[in-house]
């Protein structure tokens, strides 16, 4: 007579079958949607870019133009990224083909973030000449420089004030730049120090970029309409207060400011022919024929 199968064996086999079957998988559509959501989140994080660890060491300007995290690739053989344009301290030198993210532009320079070449887990910020995003070409000499300035070569030829100490520089700048004099053939000459924008983060309203502020200049008053007003005093002479502010109600400018072209913003007034009136805003700023301060 055959022996009967133990009653306990049947439930055990059922449990084993369930374990081998495992948990039910997601449907194909559900799995794809989940993967797409994760990929989208990762793409958004990449587009926004991590905050730079040296954000407080980089010069910012009240008239810079914001860019919403635009991806770009540098094209020059060597690309200097500086704390302040055009000849501030070099933060890093990036090789051709390095991917960066643009945050703003100012004059001929772009504010970018990029991976620290010495520490891939860090993100750095700095200014780079905008031409570095295009194939490199010969740098041609500029025309005559304003009185008191010299043709200098940094990442490109520019007009700057050669200095030996901070006391040689106008307000808002210090003797921290490094460049070379320009020879008659456009080549590089003697290495010199020159006045460069002071890196001075300032407290601002939410969403407003920090500005370079003159040492000792009192904060400008702001009226209910958001128009920045100059301190009491007449037009002309040495400028004080921000160089450029937004127009107020009726597209009008506050006292001692004048509508500039082509940006349509209010520029600090000055006496035509007297670039010294605008020297407080650093090298490269001059007084236009229209009587307002503007970056050359």
Rosetta blueprint (number, residue, H / E / L):
1 X L
2 X L
3 X L
4 X L
5 X L
6 X L
7 X H
8 X H
9 X H
10 X H
11 X H
12 X H
13 X H
14 X H
15 X H
16 X H
17 X H
18 X H
19 X H
20 X H
21 X H
22 X L
23 X L
24 X L
25 X L
26 X L
27 X L
28 X H
29 X H
30 X H
31 X H
32 X H
33 X H
34 X H
35 X H
36 X H
37 X H
38 X H
39 X H
40 X H
41 X H
42 X H
43 X H
44 X H
45 X H
46 X H
47 X H
48 X H
49 X L
50 X L
51 X L
52 X L
53 X L
54 X L
55 X H
56 X H
57 X H
58 X L
59 X L
60 X L
61 X L
62 X L
63 X L
64 X L
65 X E
66 X E
67 X E
68 X E
69 X E
70 X E
71 X E
72 X E
73 X E
74 X L
75 X L
76 X L
77 X L
78 X E
79 X E
80 X E
81 X E
82 X E
83 X L
84 X L
85 X L
86 X L
87 X L
88 X L
89 X L
90 X E
91 X E
92 X E
93 X E
94 X E
95 X E
96 X L
97 X L
98 X L
99 X E
100 X E
101 X E
102 X E
103 X E
104 X E
105 X E
106 X E
107 X L
108 X L
109 X E
110 X E
111 X E
112 X E
113 X E
114 X E
115 X E
116 X E
117 X L
118 X L
119 X E
120 X E
121 X E
122 X E
123 X E
124 X E
125 X E
126 X E
127 X E
128 X E
129 X E
130 X H
131 X H
132 X H
133 X H
134 X L
135 X L
136 X L
137 X L
138 X L
139 X L
140 X L
141 X L
142 X L
143 X L
144 X L
145 X L
146 X L
147 X L
148 X L
149 X L
150 X E
151 X E
152 X E
153 X E
154 X L
155 X L
156 X L
157 X E
158 X E
159 X E
160 X E
161 X L
162 X E
163 X L
164 X L
165 X L
166 X H
167 X H
168 X H
169 X L
170 X L
171 X L
172 X L
173 X E
174 X E
175 X E
176 X E
177 X E
178 X E
179 X E
180 X E
181 X E
182 X E
183 X L
184 X L
185 X L
186 X L
187 X L
188 X E
189 X E
190 X E
191 X E
192 X E
193 X E
194 X E
195 X E
196 X E
197 X E
198 X L
199 X L
200 X L
201 X L
202 X L
203 X L
204 X L
205 X L
206 X L
207 X L
208 X L
209 X L
210 X L
211 X L
212 X L
213 X L
214 X L
215 X L
216 X L
217 X L
218 X L
219 X L
220 X L
221 X E
222 X E
223 X L
224 X L
225 X L
226 X L
227 X L
228 X E
229 X E
230 X L
231 X L
232 X L
233 X L
234 X L
235 X L
236 X L
237 X L
238 X L
239 X L
240 X L
241 X L
242 X L
243 X L
244 X E
245 X E
246 X L
247 X L
248 X L
249 X H
250 X H
251 X H
252 X L
253 X L
254 X L
255 X L
256 X L
257 X E
258 X E
259 X E
260 X L
261 X L
262 X L
263 X L
264 X L
265 X L
266 X E
267 X E
268 X E
269 X E
270 X L
271 X L
272 X L
273 X L
274 X L
275 X H
276 X H
277 X H
278 X H
279 X H
280 X H
281 X H
282 X L
283 X L
284 X L
285 X E
286 X E
287 X E
288 X L
289 X L
290 X L
291 X L
292 X E
293 X E
294 X E
295 X E
296 X L
